[in-house]
């Protein structure tokens, strides 16, 4: 067999002491053996091997020192003596690509700080807790438990009575107020314990929401996990939570007023104005948490490039009207829910328990809707607008009109959207919104017909929050993708 000596022989290197010298000597010997190894000529190669290797230049060595150089060039992190022994330069470190940058880190190249995904999940978990306390608060009102605790102590109020003497003392306090004197004189101590724990659970849940929001929020801000814009939103929500606690006690105080005993026909219950304010504040807190949490998660998706493929659809001018309509739907859902608070505060759901007619008519008589009895001055009929908020018939009629308007608007938006090219997330959310609207209307009618049972009324209140959630998700999914 014809062999050709390699024309390139690596120089022999003097071994040096230490581990670097031993490794460099081994590499040098390996290169020398490769350089002096016999090489087969193309004529002696089998046809199969010739097909694999192609044509070979007999004057050019088939084996070069490049493999050794390539091997050592990968050892850029080894000591300098290795790179000298192999005649290879140390490879420069490769800069991380944009895809390798963690979207959860505080910085993204030279871009503004972003907010970690953990903050978004925490906000949504807090919103779920607010959802639960709103429903629990509705059950507390439906079971007439809200006036069972006649004091408000932020710290001492966290401990319920434990002994029989403490329970009797708490019950005696309750007996001093109008609700017991007018409605519950037959109540036993065991019955009082039930309504007490309903209200106590509502208050403790509110304190837990405050702690699990303010403390983690302060920690995230300290660690720099939130952008300045998100930090401001979180601070505003934290302030609303504190305000909500004060507003809740302000609402309860309206039902403990001793003046209710002196008003003819007065019912010991909380003011419908304060109840609506308390519910509206809870809805604002919930909206802020959901909208901010979804915004944080979307921001991280944008950073990771997961929404780039949706840009042609979401940036289409055809979606402008749908985006505007979604904001209108959110406002309608919110206003309808607040009108429901007036219905609950006045027990207006116990009137006209038929649908769609009210006393055999679509619209009650004008003199019933605008009753002078509810005016500021019945003699002069001044202040007749108070009927909108204090007349149970007018309040229920307004809630019906708002509910039907909201359902009609959701249906119109849903039908109009079917002609548009939409991302899957938007399409699924629209289906969910339409389905929730049907369920909510069904729950509202059932609650009215069956004289406001606790289970149906609580589900109806949960349905309003579910509708609001769907509209908030739709607003988030319809946002444009920045170019």
TIZA-139527 format. One line per field, with one value per residue (C-alpha): residue in one letter; x, y negated, z. Coordinates in steps of 0.05 Angstrom, whole numbers. Layout:
res <- c(A  ...) $
east <- c(X  ...) $
north <- c(Y  ...) $
up <- c(Z  ...) $
end
This chain:
res <- c(X  X  X  X  X  X  X  X  X  X  X  X  X  X  X  X  X  X  X  X  X  X  X  X  X  X  X  X  X  X  X  X  X  X  X  X  X  X  X  X  X  X  X  X  X  X  X  X  X  X  X  X  X  X  X  X  X  X  X  X  X  X  X  X  X  X  X  X  X  X  X  X  X  X  X  X  X  X  X  X  X  X  X  X  X  X  X  X  X  X  X  X  X  X  X  X  X  X  X  X  X  X  X  X  X  X  X  X  X  X  X  X  X  X  X  X  X  X  X  X  X  X  X  X  X  X  X  X  X  X  X  X  X  X  X  X  X  X  X  X  X  X  X  X  X  X  X  X  X  X  X  X  X  X  X  X  X  X  X  X  X  X  X  X  X  X  X  X  X  X  X  X  X  X  X  X  X  X  X  X  X  X  X  X  X  X  X  X  X  X  X  X  X  X  X  X  X  X  X  X  X  X  X  X  X  X  X  X  X  X  X  X  X  X  X  X  X  X  X  X  X  X  X  X  X  X  X  X  X  X  X  X  X  X  X  X  X  X  X  X  X  X  X  X  X  X  X  X  X  X  X  X  X  X  X  X  X  X  X  X  X  X  X  X  X  X  X  X  X  X  X  X  X  X  X  X  X  X  X  X  X  X  X  X  X  X  X  X  X  X  X  X  X  X  X  X  X  X  X  X  X  X  X  X  X  X  X  X  X  X  X  X  X  X  X  X  X  X  X  X  X  X  X  X  X  X  X  X  X  X  X  X  X  X  X  X  X  X  X  X  X  X  X  X  X  X  X  X  X  X  X  X  X  X  X  X  X  X  X  X  X  X  X  X  X  X  X  X  X  X  X  X  X  X  X  X  X  X  X  X  X  X  X  X  X  X  X  X  X  X  X  X  X  X  X  X  X  X  X  X  X  X  X  X  X  X  X  X  X  X  X  X  X  X  X  X  X  X  X  X  X  X  X  X  X  X  X  X  X  X  X  X  X  X  X  X  X  X  X  X  X  X  X  X  X  X  X  X  X  X  X  X  X  X  X  X  X  X  X  X  X  X  X  X  X  X  X  X  X  X  X  X  X  X  X  X  X  X  X  X  X  X  X) $
east <- c(0  27  35  55  89  55  90  71  101  84  145  167  155  194  149  138  126  58  -9  -10  56  34  -30  7  58  2  -31  35  49  -21  -11  57  26  -30  20  64  9  6  -48  -80  -80  -144  -125  -123  -189  -249  -306  -351  -300  -285  -358  -356  -291  -294  -231  -168  -106  -47  0  -44  -47  -114  -105  -85  -75  -140  -179  -129  -133  -209  -209  -164  -201  -261  -222  -223  -234  -170  -105  -61  -9  -57  -72  2  17  -35  -21  -95  -123  -174  -244  -279  -341  -405  -454  -523  -576  -642  -677  -630  -647  -694  -759  -768  -704  -704  -672  -675  -613  -620  -696  -736  -745  -801  -843  -833  -886  -891  -921  -974  -994  -995  -1042  -1090  -1089  -1106  -1163  -1189  -1190  -1228  -1278  -1290  -1300  -1350  -1392  -1383  -1405  -1468  -1484  -1471  -1523  -1573  -1570  -1578  -1512  -1478  -1501  -1484  -1417  -1431  -1358  -1298  -1230  -1175  -1133  -1177  -1234  -1195  -1207  -1279  -1312  -1288  -1323  -1397  -1389  -1357  -1413  -1466  -1430  -1427  -1500  -1519  -1484  -1523  -1589  -1578  -1587  -1647  -1641  -1651  -1705  -1747  -1733  -1695  -1724  -1739  -1665  -1628  -1554  -1540  -1573  -1533  -1469  -1484  -1494  -1435  -1388  -1414  -1395  -1331  -1308  -1321  -1280  -1222  -1221  -1215  -1156  -1122  -1130  -1097  -1038  -1028  -1028  -990  -933  -916  -925  -874  -826  -832  -820  -759  -730  -742  -788  -838  -831  -846  -914  -935  -910  -955  -1015  -1001  -994  -1062  -1095  -1064  -1093  -1162  -1159  -1146  -1202  -1248  -1240  -1259  -1317  -1343  -1348  -1379  -1432  -1446  -1454  -1512  -1551  -1534  -1563  -1611  -1651  -1680  -1724  -1756  -1772  -1841  -1835  -1759  -1724  -1658  -1612  -1550  -1557  -1564  -1518  -1462  -1475  -1468  -1404  -1376  -1392  -1366  -1301  -1293  -1306  -1253  -1202  -1219  -1215  -1147  -1118  -1143  -1125  -1055  -1041  -1061  -1020  -958  -966  -977  -915  -874  -904  -885  -814  -809  -836  -896  -946  -907  -947  -1013  -991  -1025  -1092  -1089  -1062  -1116  -1159  -1221  -1214  -1217  -1293  -1290  -1238  -1281  -1343  -1308  -1293  -1367  -1387  -1343  -1376  -1445  -1430  -1401  -1461  -1511  -1476  -1479  -1553  -1560  -1531  -1589  -1637  -1605  -1602  -1676  -1699  -1729  -1723  -1783  -1829  -1858  -1834  -1851  -1811  -1813  -1877  -1883  -1954  -1979  -1943  -1875  -1869  -1902  -1948  -1915  -1943  -1911  -1843  -1843  -1876  -1878  -1868  -1794  -1784  -1744  -1807  -1870  -1913  -1875  -1849  -1778  -1723  -1763  -1697  -1690  -1739  -1682  -1643  -1696  -1760  -1758  -1803  -1760  -1696  -1718  -1743  -1676  -1639  -1682  -1670  -1595  -1592  -1630  -1587  -1523  -1547  -1568  -1501  -1461  -1503  -1493  -1418  -1415  -1454  -1414  -1348  -1365  -1349  -1280  -1214  -1194  -1140  -1162  -1156  -1203  -1253  -1255  -1264  -1322  -1356  -1346  -1373  -1436  -1447  -1437  -1487  -1540  -1526  -1528  -1595  -1623  -1598  -1627  -1696  -1695  -1674  -1733  -1785  -1766  -1765  -1690  -1665  -1595  -1563  -1590  -1577  -1504  -1494  -1524  -1474  -1417  -1443  -1434  -1361  -1352  -1380  -1333  -1275  -1292  -1295  -1228  -1196  -1225  -1197  -1128  -1128  -1149  -1091  -1046  -978  -923  -881) $
north <- c(0  -68  -117  -189  -221  -282  -345  -382  -360  -393  -418  -380  -419  -416  -392  -440  -427  -425  -401  -451  -425  -352  -368  -409  -353  -303  -348  -358  -283  -271  -322  -292  -223  -250  -287  -226  -175  -140  -164  -122  -148  -156  -98  -49  -69  -25  -53  -60  -100  -141  -161  -183  -223  -250  -266  -273  -312  -263  -321  -347  -310  -279  -290  -358  -388  -425  -375  -386  -461  -458  -417  -464  -525  -500  -503  -579  -576  -535  -565  -604  -549  -504  -555  -567  -493  -483  -548  -566  -632  -637  -644  -708  -700  -700  -754  -729  -736  -771  -705  -685  -744  -724  -764  -759  -795  -866  -889  -868  -894  -969  -968  -992  -946  -896  -861  -788  -738  -719  -788  -776  -709  -740  -795  -744  -702  -764  -778  -708  -721  -786  -748  -700  -754  -791  -728  -715  -787  -775  -713  -752  -804  -752  -716  -784  -773  -839  -876  -820  -851  -921  -941  -950  -933  -921  -876  -854  -840  -783  -739  -711  -694  -627  -618  -618  -682  -717  -695  -720  -787  -794  -775  -828  -880  -860  -865  -940  -956  -964  -899  -856  -901  -903  -837  -786  -786  -712  -697  -646  -646  -590  -629  -690  -649  -633  -705  -726  -678  -698  -770  -753  -709  -766  -814  -765  -749  -823  -830  -770  -802  -865  -826  -781  -840  -895  -852  -815  -880  -915  -856  -856  -931  -924  -869  -909  -857  -910  -966  -1036  -1037  -971  -993  -1054  -1011  -964  -1022  -1050  -981  -975  -1043  -1021  -958  -1001  -1048  -988  -966  -1035  -1039  -972  -996  -1061  -1019  -976  -1038  -1061  -999  -1009  -1079  -1084  -1136  -1079  -1063  -1131  -1132  -1104  -1045  -1045  -978  -966  -954  -987  -1046  -1026  -1083  -1058  -986  -1007  -1045  -985  -938  -988  -995  -919  -916  -970  -932  -868  -904  -934  -867  -829  -883  -894  -819  -806  -865  -838  -769  -800  -843  -781  -746  -806  -804  -730  -742  -696  -747  -765  -717  -750  -820  -819  -801  -845  -906  -903  -966  -921  -908  -981  -981  -915  -943  -1004  -961  -918  -979  -998  -928  -931  -997  -968  -907  -950  -998  -941  -908  -972  -980  -909  -935  -984  -927  -887  -946  -961  -888  -909  -838  -819  -862  -843  -772  -761  -772  -807  -841  -881  -877  -856  -914  -923  -990  -1004  -1063  -1131  -1151  -1088  -1100  -1174  -1170  -1238  -1200  -1191  -1264  -1311  -1353  -1314  -1377  -1412  -1348  -1374  -1323  -1271  -1241  -1207  -1156  -1129  -1108  -1101  -1077  -1000  -997  -1046  -1013  -944  -972  -1007  -943  -905  -957  -957  -881  -875  -930  -895  -828  -859  -895  -831  -793  -847  -849  -773  -768  -825  -792  -727  -761  -781  -744  -736  -700  -637  -670  -726  -678  -633  -693  -719  -651  -650  -721  -703  -640  -676  -729  -676  -644  -711  -730  -662  -669  -738  -717  -655  -696  -743  -689  -647  -707  -715  -649  -654  -604  -636  -707  -690  -656  -717  -762  -715  -717  -793  -786  -730  -775  -831  -782  -760  -832  -848  -787  -807  -878  -849  -799  -853  -900  -916  -884  -938  -940) $
up <- c(0  -21  36  38  97  124  102  165  230  295  332  393  456  520  576  632  705  736  711  654  629  631  592  540  530  519  468  432  428  401  347  327  320  277  234  220  211  142  95  41  -29  -68  -114  -56  -26  -37  -80  -19  21  -41  -46  27  23  -48  -87  -46  -65  -58  -43  13  79  92  166  191  259  253  296  352  343  341  405  442  417  454  519  521  596  609  634  586  582  545  492  482  476  422  383  390  410  465  437  455  498  460  478  498  446  457  464  519  563  619  612  687  703  725  660  588  554  557  561  619  679  672  724  742  725  798  812  759  789  859  835  803  866  907  859  870  944  933  890  948  1000  956  951  1026  1040  999  1039  1103  1082  1058  1125  1161  1197  1182  1245  1294  1315  1342  1352  1307  1336  1286  1332  1389  1341  1310  1371  1376  1442  1470  1537  1553  1592  1533  1487  1535  1540  1464  1458  1509  1468  1407  1445  1455  1381  1335  1296  1358  1387  1324  1289  1331  1401  1393  1377  1419  1437  1388  1332  1350  1346  1274  1251  1293  1258  1190  1202  1240  1182  1133  1174  1185  1110  1096  1144  1111  1043  1069  1099  1039  992  1029  1057  992  953  998  990  914  912  957  914  850  820  796  746  771  736  767  835  832  814  871  920  897  906  975  993  968  1011  1073  1053  1042  1114  1140  1091  1114  1186  1163  1127  1189  1233  1191  1212  1286  1290  1349  1310  1269  1329  1325  1251  1234  1187  1190  1181  1217  1159  1130  1083  1011  992  1037  1015  942  958  995  937  886  923  924  849  837  878  840  773  791  812  751  700  730  736  665  642  677  645  577  584  598  538  494  521  504  434  443  416  353  310  332  311  242  274  336  300  248  242  239  314  334  342  380  428  442  451  503  546  542  563  624  645  635  677  732  734  732  791  831  816  844  910  915  902  958  1006  999  993  927  901  943  900  832  830  757  693  645  670  734  759  690  655  624  660  727  734  733  801  830  798  819  886  923  988  971  950  993  1002  986  988  933  899  901  901  862  836  904  877  834  896  951  918  916  855  816  839  815  749  738  752  702  648  660  661  595  564  585  559  493  485  499  449  396  406  404  338  306  325  289  223  245  242  315  354  390  459  439  406  468  514  472  476  551  558  519  560  626  604  591  659  695  665  683  755  761  737  782  842  830  818  879  927  934  963  991  944  880  903  921  854  820  855  835  764  761  781  730  675  695  694  623  599  632  599  532  539  555  497  447  461  403  396  396  334) $
end
